[in-house]
């Protein structure tokens, strides 16, 4: 147990860097982080795995960390004699682990048939005819022998002759039909259970090809136990019964902590035969333990992905010896596997943490972009509204100014009031709007005057009254022309009370024809944009 009061300044630069990396991931207190790193041989990946997965007695991982931690020492000068002595001492003190044989990835190769040259085929035609005749004869003999009782039937000879004849028919020299790897594994499992029985001692054979089992063991960092059996070997039945199906062996293979994948094959099948040849099988029954050997890759930096044969078991042997050999190999190479698992766990955690950070950053960036877009749109909308308000105010001011110019022009164009003795007039009593303050006024209009003249009089009444009070000449007070591109709109309407009739400002209808000789009218103000009503009753 490390002292809790360890001074960080006493650590080496490499240890300080490891401490900073560990704290950046775990955010643990320094007083707790330093002892954990010391127990992990200052391997950051193993320490992170212990922090998140729980720390327990893990001598394999710590031994792996001790082997992987290569201290950086300063360069030193030595002569040839010192170098030879140092190398000899190191070779005696720490002998290197011998390199294992590589475990090839076995993929069944389809048999190819090469065509015979026609000249050679012509020369071999008599032999081919003789072989076919002999085959027909032997099949006839075998059929006759198969009718004999089982006690006197020469079973072994019959089976071998049948296999030879079937092999000549295109099913292979063994007489077994070529199947796909998955189907061949299922056939091996079925034949194994039928011959040796299943039940509680059933072995968990991998239901697939050897290449698939090889890839799965490499991916999941497990041991691959390859068992090759020859049904024609005399020791096969005893080995399976006494060794392979021994309770302790079955329990060890089925134990999840063993991290083992079991694959079995019959050497009469193509895939198992290729495996026996590639794994250098010299005696049956044969077992090979395969696993990842990260320290035997020979590359620089990082672990290797090389699969090696770490143990070969040939021939019959007691169950205790078989189990001891497997356990020894598992313990020997389990440290390397545990180190790779810890490294992958740390890498996966770092990758997950990085993905989460990237995702959070992307979400924050998306939120910031959305806020910036909303702010920009709001600013653009406010600027557009302000511009529209300014334009509307300018347009309103321009309309008011043009309206005042038009009224000044129109006031000079209103016909003068007819004299009191003229009888061809229309006498109109107008009740002006309260806002004008004029109250009720009376005026005479010529009968042939248009109704628009009445509207113009009401519109310009205030201006005409002010001009009269100031003594200005109405004919010379206004402009010569009305404002260009301006159409005046009367913001009031003139209507009679009983019955109610609204008179439109027509320039074609005369007041005599529309109102008559007299009328009691009211002036009603209307809002800007409201439609005028015209009700003629």
C-alpha positions in Angstrom: 0.0 0.0 0.0 1.5 3.3 -1.1 1.8 6.2 1.2 -1.1 8.6 0.8 1.2 11.6 1.3 3.3 10.8 -1.9 4.8 13.9 -3.3 4.1 14.4 -7.0 7.4 16.1 -7.4 9.2 12.9 -6.5 7.6 11.1 -9.5 9.5 10.7 -12.8 8.4 12.6 -15.9 6.9 9.4 -17.3 5.0 8.7 -14.1 3.7 12.3 -13.9 2.5 12.0 -17.5 0.7 8.8 -16.7 -0.8 10.4 -13.7 -2.1 13.3 -15.7 -3.6 11.0 -18.3 -5.3 8.9 -15.6 -6.7 11.9 -13.8 -8.0 13.4 -17.1 -10.2 10.3 -17.6 -11.2 9.3 -14.1 -11.1 12.7 -12.2 -10.0 10.8 -9.1 -8.2 12.3 -6.2 -4.4 12.3 -6.5 -3.9 10.6 -3.1 -6.0 7.6 -4.4 -4.8 7.7 -8.0 -1.0 7.3 -7.2 -1.4 4.0 -5.2 -3.7 2.6 -7.9 -1.1 3.5 -10.6 1.7 2.0 -8.5 -0.3 -1.3 -8.2 -0.9 -1.2 -12.0 2.9 -0.8 -12.7 2.1 2.8 -13.9 0.1 1.4 -16.9 -2.7 3.9 -17.5 -4.9 1.5 -19.5 -4.9 -1.2 -16.8 -5.5 1.5 -14.0 -8.5 2.9 -15.9 -9.9 -0.6 -16.3 -9.5 -1.3 -12.6 -11.1 2.0 -11.7 -14.3 1.4 -13.8 -14.5 -2.4 -13.7 -13.5 -2.8 -10.0 -10.1 -3.8 -8.7 -9.5 -7.4 -7.6 -6.5 -9.7 -7.4 -5.3 -9.6 -11.0 -1.7 -10.9 -11.1 -1.9 -11.6 -14.8 -2.7 -8.0 -15.7 -0.1 -6.6 -13.3 2.5 -9.0 -14.7 1.6 -8.0 -18.2 1.9 -4.3 -17.2 5.3 -5.0 -15.7 6.5 -6.6 -18.9 5.1 -3.9 -21.1 6.4 -1.0 -19.0 9.8 -0.3 -20.6 11.6 2.5 -18.7 13.3 5.2 -20.7 16.9 5.4 -19.6 19.5 7.8 -20.6 22.0 6.8 -23.3 25.3 5.4 -21.9 28.6 4.4 -23.5 30.2 1.0 -23.0 32.8 -1.0 -24.8 32.4 -4.3 -26.6 33.4 -6.5 -23.7 30.8 -4.8 -21.4 28.1 -5.3 -24.0 28.9 -9.0 -24.4 29.0 -9.5 -20.6 25.7 -7.6 -20.2 24.0 -9.6 -23.0 25.2 -12.9 -21.5 24.0 -11.9 -18.1 20.6 -10.8 -19.4 20.2 -14.0 -21.3 20.9 -16.1 -18.2 18.8 -13.9 -15.8 15.7 -13.6 -18.0 15.4 -16.1 -20.8 13.1 -15.0 -23.6 9.9 -17.0 -24.2 10.3 -19.3 -27.2 8.3 -18.3 -30.3 5.2 -20.4 -31.0 4.2 -21.7 -34.3 1.7 -19.6 -36.2 -1.9 -20.9 -36.3 -3.1 -20.5 -39.9 -6.6 -19.7 -40.8 -7.9 -22.9 -42.4 -10.3 -22.4 -45.3 -11.5 -25.6 -47.1 -10.3 -25.6 -50.7 -12.7 -27.1 -53.3 -11.2 -30.0 -55.2 -10.5 -29.2 -58.8 -10.5 -31.7 -61.6 -8.0 -31.1 -64.4 -8.9 -32.4 -67.8 -6.8 -35.2 -69.2 -5.1 -34.6 -72.6 -7.0 -36.4 -75.3 -4.0 -38.4 -76.4 -3.4 -39.7 -72.9 -7.1 -40.3 -72.5 -7.1 -42.4 -75.6 -4.3 -44.5 -74.4 -5.9 -45.0 -71.0 -9.3 -45.9 -72.4 -8.8 -49.7 -72.1 -7.8 -49.2 -68.4 -10.8 -47.1 -67.8 -13.1 -49.8 -69.2 -11.4 -52.4 -67.1 -11.8 -50.3 -64.0 -15.5 -49.8 -64.6 -16.0 -53.5 -65.2 -14.2 -54.3 -62.0 -16.3 -51.7 -60.1 -19.5 -53.3 -61.3 -18.3 -56.8 -60.3 -17.2 -55.6 -56.8 -20.5 -53.8 -56.2 -22.3 -57.0 -57.1 -20.2 -58.9 -54.7 -20.7 -56.4 -51.9 -24.5 -56.5 -52.5 -24.4 -60.2 -52.2 -22.3 -60.0 -49.0 -24.7 -57.5 -47.5 -27.4 -60.1 -47.6 -25.5 -62.4 -45.3 -26.2 -62.4 -41.5 -24.3 -59.7 -39.5 -22.4 -62.4 -37.5 -20.6 -63.8 -40.5 -20.4 -60.6 -42.6 -16.8 -59.2 -43.0 -17.7 -55.8 -41.8 -14.3 -54.1 -41.9 -13.5 -55.4 -45.4 -17.0 -54.5 -46.6 -16.7 -51.0 -45.3 -13.4 -50.4 -46.9 -14.4 -51.7 -50.2 -17.5 -49.6 -50.1 -15.5 -46.6 -49.3 -13.1 -47.3 -52.2 -16.0 -47.8 -54.6 -17.8 -44.6 -53.4 -14.5 -42.7 -53.7 -14.3 -43.7 -57.3 -17.8 -42.3 -57.8 -16.7 -38.7 -57.0 -17.3 -38.4 -53.2 -13.6 -38.3 -52.3 -11.2 -41.0 -51.3 -12.6 -41.3 -47.8 -16.1 -42.1 -49.0 -17.6 -39.1 -47.1 -19.6 -36.5 -48.9 -18.0 -33.0 -49.0 -20.1 -30.5 -47.0 -19.9 -26.8 -46.2 -18.0 -26.0 -43.0 -21.1 -25.4 -40.9 -22.8 -28.6 -42.2 -19.6 -30.6 -41.6 -19.4 -29.3 -38.0 -23.1 -30.3 -37.5 -22.4 -33.8 -38.9 -19.3 -34.2 -36.6 -21.4 -33.1 -33.6 -24.2 -35.5 -34.5 -21.8 -38.5 -35.0 -19.9 -37.6 -31.8 -23.2 -37.7 -29.8 -24.4 -40.9 -31.4 -21.2 -42.7 -30.8 -20.1 -41.4 -27.4 -23.4 -40.0 -25.9 -24.3 -36.6 -24.6 -26.2 -35.6 -21.6 -24.6 -33.7 -18.7 -21.1 -34.3 -20.1 -21.9 -32.8 -23.5 -19.0 -30.8 -24.9 -19.9 -27.3 -26.3 -18.5 -27.8 -29.8 -18.5 -24.7 -32.0 -21.2 -25.0 -34.7 -19.3 -23.6 -37.6 -16.2 -23.8 -39.6 -12.7 -23.7 -38.2 -12.1 -20.3 -39.9 -15.1 -18.9 -38.2 -14.0 -20.2 -34.8 -10.5 -18.8 -35.5 -11.9 -15.4 -36.2 -14.2 -15.4 -33.2 -11.4 -16.4 -30.8 -9.3 -13.6 -32.3 -12.1 -11.0 -32.0 -13.2 -11.9 -28.5 -9.7 -12.7 -27.1 -10.5 -16.3 -26.3 -8.6 -19.6 -26.5 -9.4 -22.0 -29.3 -9.1 -25.7 -28.6 -9.0 -27.7 -31.8 -9.7 -31.4 -31.4 -9.0 -33.7 -34.4 -10.2 -37.3 -34.3 -9.6 -40.2 -36.6 -12.4 -42.8 -36.4 -10.1 -45.5 -37.8 -7.5 -45.0 -34.9 -7.6 -47.6 -32.2 -7.2 -45.0 -29.3 -9.9 -42.6 -30.4 -12.8 -44.2 -28.5 -10.8 -44.6 -25.3 -9.4 -41.1 -25.5 -12.9 -39.6 -25.9 -14.4 -41.7 -23.2 -11.7 -41.4 -20.5 -10.0 -38.1 -21.3 -12.1 -35.8 -23.4 -15.4 -36.6 -21.7 -13.9 -36.7 -18.2 -16.0 -34.5 -15.8 -13.0 -32.2 -14.9 -12.1 -31.6 -18.5 -15.7 -30.9 -19.5 -16.1 -28.6 -16.6 -12.9 -26.7 -17.5 -13.9 -26.3 -21.1 -17.5 -25.2 -20.2 -16.3 -22.8 -17.5 -16.8 -19.2 -18.8 -13.7 -18.0 -16.9 -11.6 -20.3 -19.2 -12.6 -18.2 -22.2 -12.4 -21.2 -24.5 -14.0 -22.1 -27.8 -14.0 -25.8 -28.6 -13.9 -27.0 -32.2 -13.8 -30.6 -33.3 -13.4 -32.3 -36.6 -13.1 -35.7 -38.3 -9.9 -36.0 -40.3 -12.0 -37.8 -43.0 -13.5 -34.3 -43.7 -11.6 -31.9 -45.9 -11.4 -29.1 -43.4 -10.2 -31.2 -40.5 -7.7 -32.9 -42.8 -6.3 -29.5 -43.8 -6.1 -28.5 -40.2 -4.2 -31.7 -39.3 -1.7 -30.9 -42.1 -1.3 -27.2 -41.2 -1.0 -27.9 -37.4 1.6 -30.5 -38.1 -0.3 -33.4 -36.5 1.8 -36.5 -36.2 -0.4 -38.7 -34.1 -4.1 -39.1 -33.3 -6.0 -38.1 -31.3 -4.7 -34.6 -31.6 -5.5 -31.4 -29.7 -4.1 -27.9 -30.3 -4.6 -24.8 -28.1 -4.6 -21.6 -30.2 -4.7 -18.0 -28.9 -3.6 -14.5 -29.7 0.2 -13.9 -29.1 0.6 -10.1 -28.9 4.2 -10.3 -27.7 5.4 -12.5 -30.6 4.5 -10.2 -33.5 7.9 -8.9 -34.0 6.6 -5.5 -34.9 7.5 -2.2 -33.4 5.0 -0.5 -31.2 1.6 -1.9 -30.1 0.5 -5.5 -29.8 0.5 -8.0 -32.6 -2.6 -9.7 -33.9 -0.8 -13.0 -34.6 -2.6 -16.2 -33.7 -0.2 -19.0 -32.5 -0.3 -22.6 -31.4 0.6 -22.4 -27.8 0.2 -26.2 -27.0 0.0 -29.4 -28.9 -1.3 -32.6 -27.3 -0.8 -35.7 -29.4 -1.9 -39.3 -28.7 -3.8 -40.8 -25.8 -3.1 -39.5 -22.3 -4.8 -39.5 -18.8 -7.4 -36.8 -18.1 -5.3 -35.3 -15.4 -2.3 -34.8 -17.7 -4.5 -33.5 -20.5 -6.2 -31.0 -18.1 -2.9 -30.0 -16.5 -1.3 -29.2 -19.9 -4.3 -27.1 -20.9 -4.4 -25.2 -17.6 -0.6 -24.5 -17.8 -0.9 -23.0 -21.3 -3.9 -20.9 -20.3 -2.1 -19.6 -17.3 1.1 -18.9 -19.2 -0.6 -16.9 -22.0 -3.5 -15.6 -20.0 -1.5 -12.6 -18.9 -1.0 -11.5 -22.4 -4.7 -12.0 -23.2 -5.7 -10.1 -20.0 -3.4 -7.2 -21.0 -4.9 -7.0 -24.5 -8.4 -7.1 -22.9 -7.5 -4.2 -20.6 -6.0 -2.3 -23.4 -9.1 -2.8 -25.6 -11.3 -1.9 -22.7 -9.4 1.3 -22.1 -9.5 2.1 -25.8 -13.2 1.4 -26.0 -13.8 3.6 -23.0 -11.7 6.4 -24.4 -13.5 6.0 -27.8 -16.9 6.1 -26.1 -15.9 9.1 -24.0 -14.6 10.9 -27.1 -17.8 10.1 -29.0 -19.9 11.4 -26.1 -17.8 14.6 -26.0 -18.1 15.0 -29.8 -21.8 14.5 -29.6 -22.2 17.0 -26.8 -20.0 19.5 -28.7 -22.1 19.0 -31.8 -25.4 19.5 -29.8 -23.9 22.6 -28.2 -22.8 23.9 -31.6 -26.2 23.2 -33.1 -27.9 25.1 -30.3 -25.5 28.0 -30.8 -26.1 28.0 -34.5 -29.9 27.9 -33.9 -29.6 30.8 -31.5 -27.5 32.8 -33.9 -29.9 32.1 -36.7 -32.9 33.2 -34.5 -31.0 36.3 -33.4 -30.1 37.1 -37.0 -33.7 36.6 -38.2 -35.0 38.7 -35.3 -32.6 41.5 -36.2 -33.5 41.3 -39.8 -37.2 41.3 -38.9 -36.7 44.3 -36.7 -34.8 46.2 -39.3 -37.5 45.3 -41.9 -40.2 46.5 -39.6 -38.3 49.7 -38.8 -37.7 50.3 -42.5 -41.4 49.6 -43.3 -42.5 52.0 -40.5 -40.2 54.7 -41.9 -41.5 54.2 -45.4 -45.1 54.3 -44.2 -44.5 57.5 -42.2 -42.9 59.1 -45.2 -45.7 57.9 -47.4 -48.3 59.3 -44.9 -46.5 62.6 -44.7 -46.3 62.8 -48.5 -50.0 62.0 -48.8 -50.8 64.7 -46.2 -48.6 67.2 -48.0 -50.1 66.3 -51.4 -53.6 66.4 -49.9 -53.0 70.0 -48.6 -51.7 71.0 -52.0 -54.8 69.4 -53.7 -57.2 71.2 -51.3 -55.5 74.5 -52.0 -55.9 73.9 -55.7 -59.4 72.6 -55.4 -60.6 75.5 -53.2 -59.9 77.8 -56.1 -62.0 75.6 -58.5 -65.2 75.6 -56.3 -68.1 77.4 -58.0 -69.2 80.6 -56.1 -72.5 80.4 -54.2 -75.5 81.5 -56.4 -77.2 84.7 -55.4 -80.2 84.6 -53.0 -82.7 85.5 -55.7 -81.7 82.7 -58.0 -84.4 80.0 -58.0 -82.5 77.3 -59.9 -80.5 76.3 -56.9 -80.3 73.5 -54.4 -80.3 74.6 -50.8 -78.4 72.2 -48.6 -78.2 72.2 -44.8 -75.0 70.4 -43.7 -74.2 69.1 -40.3 -70.5 69.0 -40.1 -68.5 66.5 -38.0 -68.0 67.4 -34.4 -64.2 67.3 -34.8 -64.3 70.2 -37.3 -66.2 72.5 -34.8 -68.2 74.1 -37.7 -71.6 72.8 -36.5 -74.4 73.2 -39.0 -73.9 75.3 -42.2 -76.2 76.2 -45.1 -75.2 76.8 -48.7 -76.7 77.1 -52.1 -75.4 75.1 -55.1 -76.4 75.3 -58.7 -78.7 72.5 -59.8 -76.3 71.5 -62.6 -73.4 71.3 -60.2 -72.0 67.7 -59.8 -72.3 66.0 -56.4 -68.5 66.0 -56.2 -68.8 69.8 -55.9 -70.6 69.2 -52.6 -67.8 66.9 -51.4 -65.1 69.4 -52.5 -66.9 72.2 -50.6 -67.0 70.1 -47.4 -63.3 69.1 -47.8 -62.1 72.7 -48.4 -64.5 74.4 -46.0 -61.9 75.0 -43.3 -59.4 76.3 -45.8 -61.9 78.6 -47.5 -63.1 79.9 -44.1 -59.5 80.7 -43.1 -58.7 82.3 -46.5 -61.8 84.5 -46.1 -60.8 85.5 -42.6 -57.3 86.4 -43.8 -58.8 88.3 -46.8 -56.9 86.2 -49.4 -58.1 85.9 -52.9 -59.4 82.4 -53.5 -58.6 82.5 -57.1 -54.9 83.3 -56.6 -54.2 81.4 -53.4 -53.9 77.9 -54.8 -51.4 76.3 -57.2 -52.1 76.3 -60.9 -52.0 72.5 -61.1 -52.9 69.7 -58.8 -50.2 67.4 -57.4 -48.9 64.9 -60.1 -49.8 61.3 -59.7 -52.2 62.0 -56.8 -55.9 60.9 -56.5 -57.7 62.5 -53.7 -59.8 60.3 -51.5 -62.6 61.8 -49.4 -62.4 60.5 -45.8 -66.1 61.2 -45.2 -69.5 60.6 -46.7 -72.6 62.8 -47.1 -75.9 61.2 -46.4 -79.5 62.2 -45.8 -81.3 61.4 -42.5 -84.8 60.3 -43.4 -84.8 58.3 -45.5 -81.1 57.5 -45.2 -79.4 57.8 -48.5 -75.6 58.0 -49.0 -74.6 60.3 -51.9 -71.4 59.3 -53.7 -69.0 62.0 -54.9 -70.0 61.5 -58.5 -68.8 64.0 -61.2 -71.6 63.0 -63.6 -74.7 63.1 -61.4 -76.0 66.6 -60.7 -77.2 67.8 -57.3 -80.6 68.8 -58.6 -81.2 65.3 -60.0 -79.8 63.6 -56.9 -80.8 65.7 -53.9 -83.6 67.8 -55.3 -84.3 71.5 -54.4 -83.2 71.1 -50.8 -81.8 68.6 -48.5 -80.9 68.2 -44.8 -77.6 66.3 -44.9 -75.0 65.1 -42.4 -71.3 64.6 -42.9 -70.0 61.3 -41.5 -66.3 60.7 -41.1 -65.0 57.3 -42.2 -61.7 55.5 -41.2 -58.8 55.1 -43.5 -59.1 52.0 -45.6 -62.8 51.4 -44.8 -65.1 50.7 -47.6 -67.8 53.3 -48.2 -71.4 52.2 -48.1 -73.9 53.4 -50.5 -77.5 52.7 -49.5 -80.2 54.0 -51.7 -83.6 53.4 -50.4 
